[in-house]
Amino acid sequence: MTETQQPLELKDFEGKLDQLIEQYHCVKIENSSLKSKQETLVREKTKLLEKTNLARTRVEAMITRLKAMERSS
């Protein structure tokens, strides 16, 4: 290997390493964003399940009252 090849190979390696570092930072930022979105979606899902259960309970109570009214008539 000549002396001129070594610096070129080193510069090429440094360039590739810089690209890899940049890609790492981009993926890290994207991962953080996705984790945040996932947490938000999990919270929304929990709220929706609570609302669904509350609605189911109310509907069941109404059905029970209607059946009771029907029997007393």
C-alpha positions in Angstrom: 0.0 0.0 0.0 1.4 3.4 -0.9 1.3 6.4 1.3 -1.3 8.2 -0.9 -3.6 5.2 -0.7 -3.6 5.1 3.0 -4.9 8.7 3.5 -7.6 8.1 0.9 -8.7 4.9 2.5 -8.7 6.6 5.9 -10.8 9.5 4.5 -13.2 7.1 2.9 -13.5 5.2 6.2 -14.1 8.5 8.1 -16.8 9.5 5.6 -18.5 6.2 6.0 -18.2 6.4 9.8 -19.7 10.0 9.7 -22.7 8.7 7.6 -23.2 5.8 10.1 -23.2 8.2 13.0 -25.7 10.5 11.2 -28.0 7.5 10.5 -27.7 6.4 14.1 -28.8 9.9 15.3 -31.7 9.9 12.8 -32.9 6.4 14.0 -32.5 7.4 17.6 -34.7 10.5 17.1 -37.3 8.4 15.1 -37.3 5.8 17.8 -37.9 8.4 20.5 -40.8 9.9 18.5 -42.4 6.4 17.9 -42.1 5.6 21.6 -43.9 8.9 22.5 -46.6 8.2 19.9 -47.1 4.7 21.3 -47.5 6.0 24.8 -50.1 8.4 23.6 -52.0 5.7 21.7 -51.9 3.4 24.7 -53.4 6.2 26.9 -56.1 6.9 24.3 -56.9 3.2 24.1 -57.2 2.9 27.8 -59.6 5.9 27.9 -61.7 4.4 25.0 -61.9 1.1 26.8 -63.1 2.9 30.0 -65.7 4.8 28.0 -66.9 1.6 26.3 -67.2 -0.2 29.6 -69.2 2.7 31.1 -71.5 2.7 28.0 -72.0 -1.0 28.2 -72.8 -0.8 31.9 -75.4 2.0 31.3 -77.0 0.1 28.4 -77.2 -3.0 30.5 -78.8 -1.0 33.3 -81.3 0.5 30.9 -82.2 -2.9 29.5 -82.7 -4.3 33.0 -85.0 -1.3 33.9 -87.0 -1.8 30.7 -87.5 -5.5 31.4 -88.6 -4.7 34.9 -91.1 -2.1 33.6 -92.3 -4.6 31.0 -92.9 -7.2 33.7 -94.8 -4.8 36.0 -97.2 -3.7 33.3 
